[in-house]
């Protein structure tokens, strides 16, 4: 089979770095230092925050501390979905009212265009194509969820979303057994490693100091502690997302959920003819254990899903190596969606972690009593959400330091949201493994029975997970 162990590049951070090359690593911290703002983490959240802070207040001395290299984590391994989804919106509607959640959704819609704008302005060539997001249904139960999802999105002010039947879906993309789809224009495909490398260069050009190969082991008020010295700053901003559990005292704050991807060999013109996908939309589905995919700029399909979702003790991998069973499972999804691609080769497989709070809600916070801020918990929707989070963190620092006032962003409902910690082990491991096993079983049952009712198994898993 084309995806056998010998023919697939497994790990190596991600396909995106195999395609574009690993960056030259910047110098580590050389001893104790001081700054006005210390940012822990050189992924999208940290780099966007440094970018907007430096733009807003060029006099600020900003230092970014990154344990490996900028974009080593989820920012360089994700599916390249720049879209308007945000984790926790429905819960924020319950807590703060529907209109507050509508404002949050509008801010996310605008964020897609903001990322595209800045990439263009800074000359960052990141293979951006704004084709929107297409989410398909392939069973009667998925179709029922799709229609409910579509109406739900309209209720949050997304008036430009479109609903398609089976024929209209096939005109966009020929997914086997697709019975309907929902499309929003608020999405784009991109090459995440190109974006994160370009953003790091833009931040450095503005005068921000970046130290790589510099792991932060502890964050204290006004202190970011590393093995090579401590950076002292009035503001210390934690932008570590899925790697947060590695910091002292934060093991149970956000769970590092594993997500895995494969990238095919480049498809031939005939293969693309069989698939369609000329609009280059990002592609998702309405399964409980959902998939996500894009048509890359060089003519491949990059496709992901959860795979082995969690490592005991909130551990994270080193190089993105992925289990063979996960590679095969992702290949099966590819072929189920596109049977004509049964013979296509799988070129690369990789994995990475994303941050999951106990209530599945993304948050942005600045503790004014300590100067410690943080953003994350994006639950896999971080490519765009990181930008909104960074602009919000920027406004919060400006407000706290007297350089600015309240803004539309500082008043969004995810600001200052508090959530309880995850359970200790082994409950954490058992819960996550059981949850995803149940979701996969629910998907299999729905495909087998063709019932329009969502499986009760999935509703049970939602309640256990705290996603309801």
N, C-alpha and C positions, 0 to 999 in steps of 0.2 A: 504493500500500500504506500502511496505517496507520502503519507505522514509518519512513516516509521522513524524510529529514533535516530537512525543514521542520516536521514535526509533533512531533518529540521534543525535549524539553529535554535537552541533552547536556552533562554535566559539572555545573558549579555546585555542586561538592563531592559532593552526593548528593541523592537524592529525599527522604531523611529531613530534610534542612535546608530543602528547598523546601516540605515539608509543615509543619514546625514553626518555621521562621525561623532565620536565622543569629544567633548570640549577639552581644551587645555586647562588643567586645574590651576586655579589662582592660589596665591600664597596663603598659608595658614596664619592665624594670629601669632604674633611674635612675643607676646607678653601682656601684662596689664595695660589697659587702654581706657579711654573715656570717650563718650559720645553724647549727643543730645537725645538720640533715639537708637536703641539697640534692637535689631530685628533678628529673631531666632528662626532660621529656616529660609533656604534660598529657592523655594518653589514659587508657584504663581502668587500665592497670598503674600509672601514676604517681598517678592520683587515688585509686584504692583503697589504694595504699600510704600516701599521706598521710592518708587517712581512718583506717585501722587504727592507724597509728603515733600519731596525735594522740589517738585514743580510749584507747590503751594508756598513753600518757605525755603528758598534756595540757600539761606544762611545756615540751615540745620546741618549739624554733623551727624550723619547716619551711617551706621555700621551694620552690615548683614553678616551673620555667622551661619555657615552651612556645614553639616557634618561630612558630606562627600563632595559633590559638586552641584551647582545650581541646576535643578531639574532632575536630580537623581531619583526622587520619589515619584509620586503619582503624576506630577506635572510633566514628566517625560515618558510616562508609560500608559497614559489613558487612551481612550478611543478617539480623541480628537473631535468630540462633540461640543461645540460652542452653542449652547442652547439655553432657553429661558426657564428651565425647570429649577425649582428650589425646594430643598428638603424642609418639611414642616409647615408649609403654607396653611394647610387645613387646621392644624393645631393652633396656629397663630390667629386664624379667623375665630376659633372658639374662645381664645383667651382675650383677644383685643377687639373683636368685632370684624365683620366682613369687609368693611371699607378699609380698615388697616391692612388686611391681607391683599386687597385689590391694589393698594399703593405699593406693596412689596412686589406683587406680580408685575406691575407696570415698570417698576425699577429694573426688574430682571429682563423684561422685554427690551428696554432701552440699553441694557448692558451689552447685549449681543452686538449692537451697532457701535457701542463705545469701544469694544475690543477691536473690531474691524477698523474703526477710525484711527486708533492709536497705532495699530500695526502699520497702516498706510502712512501715517504722519512720520513715524520713526524709520520708515524704509525696511520694515521687517517682512521678508518674503516667507510666509508660513503656509503656502498652498491653500489660502482661504477661499472657499467657494460658498456663497450664501444661497444654498438651495433649500433651506428650511429643514424641518424634521418630519419624517413620515413614520407613523406607527401603525403596524398592520395587525389584523386579527386573522387567525387561521382555523379557528373552531367556533361553533355556535356560542359557547360560553365566553370566549374572547371577544366575539362580536358584541355581545350584550355589554361587556365591560367597556369596550371601545366606545359604544354609543353613550354610555353613562359618563365616561371620561370626557368625551367631546362636549357634552352639555355642561359638565362641571367647569371645564376650561372657559367656556363662553360666559359662565356666571362670574368669572373673575376678570371680565372685560376684554377678553381676547376675541374681538369681533371679526378678525381676518382669518380665523381658523376654518378649514374646509373638511367636510366629511365625504368619503368616497364609497361607492358600492364596489362589488367585485370587479366589474368591467372597468370602472374608472381607476381602480387601483392597478389593474394590469396595464393600463396605458402608461403609468409611471414606472412600475417595476413588476416583473413577472415572478412573484413569490408563489410557489406551489401552494394550492389550497387556500390562498388568501380570499377572504370573503368580505373584506372592507378595510378601510384605513382612515386615519385622521392626520391632517397635515397642517402645520403651522409655519409661517414664513420666518418665525423668530429663531432661526438656527443656521449654523454654518459648519461645514467640514473644515478641519485644519490639520496641520502637521504639528503636534504639540512640542516636539523637541526643537523645531525651528523657531517656534514662538518663544519658548522659554530661553533659548540661547540668545535670540535677538533682544528680548526684554532685559536680560542680564547685561548685555553690552550697552543698551540704552541707559540703564540705571547707572552703570559705571561712568559713562560719558557725562552724566549730569554731576558727577562728583561724589557719588556714594561709594563708600569703602566696602568691598566684599572679601571676606576671608573664607576660603573653602578648606576642606580637610580639617575642620575645626568643630568637633562635636560639643554641643552644650549639654552638660550633665545635670545642671540645676539652674532654675530661675528663682531668684529672690528679689524682693523690692529693690530696684535700682542696680541690680547685679545679674549678669549673665555669666555663669561659671563654666570654664572650659579647662581641659588638662594643660593648656598652654598659657593661661592667664585669665583674668576676669575683666570683662568690659563693664564699666560703670556708666549708667545713664539714667536720667530722670524717668524715662519711659523705656520699658522692656516689653516688646511685643512678640508673643508666642505664635508663630505661623508654621506649626509642625504637623498639623492634620493627622494623617495616619501613623506618624512616628511619635505622637505625643506620649504614648505609654512608656517610652524609653526614658522620660524625664523623671527625676526624683519626685515621688509623691503623687504622680499622675497616672499610674498604671491602669486605674479603673475609670479614667475620665472619658476617653473615647476609645471604642474598640477598633483595632486595626482589621478591617474586613478585607479579605483577599479577593481580587478580581483578576481574571486571566484572559488572554487574547491570543489569536492566531492571525497571521497575515499570509495570504496565498501568494503563489507565484503570479507575475503579471498575466492577466487574461488576454486571450487573443480577441481580435475583432469579432470573430464568429461567436465566441463565448459571451462577449458583451451583448451581441445581438440577441442571444437567447435570454439574457437577463433583463435587458432594458436599462433602467436606472440612469437615463440620460440627464436627469435633473441633479444628480449627485447629492440628493438629500441624505442626511444621516438617517439611518434605518433602525427602528426598534420594533418590539412586538408587545402584545398584551398578555404574555405568559406570566405566571407568578414568579418563576425563576427566569427573568427576562434576558433577552440578548440585545446587543447593540452593535452596529456596524457602520462602516463608511466605505465609499469608493475612493481610493487614494488617488493622488495626483498622477502617480506612475502606473495606474491601471490595475491595482490589486483590490481585493476585498480584505479589510481588517475587521475582524469580528470577535466580540468578547462576551463573557458571561461569568458567573460566580465561581465555577470550578470547586476547589477545596476552599471553603469560605473563610476559615479561621484557624490559626495555629495556637496551640495550647499556651497559656501564659502571656497572651498578647505579643507573641514574638513576630518579628518581621524577617523576610528573606534578605539575602544579600544582593543577588544578581538577577532576580526575576525568574529563576529556573522553575519550570512548571511540570507537574506530574503527567506521565503519559496518558493516564485515564482522562485527565482534563482535556488534553489535546484532542483525544479521540472524541470526547463528548462535544467539543466545539466544532470539530469537523462534521459530526453527525448533524448538528444544527445547520451548518452551511449547506450540506447536501439535501437536507429535508426542505430547506427554503428554495434551493436551486438545484434540482436533480440533474440538470445538464452539466453541472460542474463536478460530477462524481469522480472524474479522473484528474482534477486539478491538483497540483502539488501545493503542499503547505511549506512555506519558506521559513517561517519564524514563529516561535511561541514564547510568551513571557507572562509574568504576573507582577502585581504590585498591590499596595494596601491603600485603602481609603478610610477616613475617620467616620465612625458611627457613634453618635451620642445615644444614651439609653432611650430617649424619646424620639429619635430619628429627626431632630430639628437642627438645622444649621443656625449658628449664632455668631454675633459680634459683640465684644464687651471690652470696656476700659474701666478698670477698677481705679477710681479717682483717689482712693486712700493710699494705694500702693504704687500707682503708675504702671502696673502690669496690665497689658491688654492681650486679647487673643481673638482669633477668628478661625472657624472651621466647622467640622461636623457636616460636611457637604453631602455625605452619603452617595458619592459617585456623580454628583452634578457640579463638580468644582471648576470646570474649565471657564465657565462664565461667572459663576458665583464668587470665585476668588476676586474678580475685578470689583464687583459691587462691595464685597467685604473690605477690600483694601481702601476704596474711596470712603467707606463708612468709618473705618479705623482712622483714616487721615482726618476726617471732620471731627471725630471724637478727641483726637490729640489736639487739634487746633482749638476746639472748644475748651478743653481742660487747661490749656496753656495760655488762654486769653488772646490767642491769635485769630479767633473766629467765634462765631455764634452758633446757635442751633440751626440745623439745616433740615431739608426734607429727609436726608439720609439718617441723621442722628435720631429722628423720630420714627423710623421704621420699626415694626413690632418685634423683629428678631434681635434688636439691640438690648443687651443686658439680660437676656433670657437665661434662667438657671435651670439646671437639670440634675437629677440624682446620678450617682455613679453606677457603673455596671456591677453585677454580682461578682463575688470572689470565685476563683477556680475551686472545683471543677464545674461549678454551675454555669459559668460563662461559656465554656467550651461545649458542654452538653446542650445548652440552650440554642446556640447558634447552629451547631451541627444538626440538631433535631429540626430546627426551623426550616433550613434549606432542604433537608431530606423530605419534609412534609410538602414544601412548595413543589418540588420536582414530582412527588407522587400525585399531587393535585393536577399538575399539568398533564401527566400521563393518563390519569383517569378522564380528564376532559377530552383528550384526543380520542380515547377509546369509546366513550359513551356518546359523544356528540350531543350531550345535553346542553341546553342554553343556560342552565343554572351553573354559577360558579361553584366549584367544589367546596364542601364544608371544611375539608382539610385545610384549605388556604385561609378561610376565615378564622379557624382555630389558631393557625400559625401566626396570623396577624395579631390576635389578642395576646398570645404568649410573648410576641416580640415587642409589644407596646407600640405597634404602628397604627392601631385603630384610632 
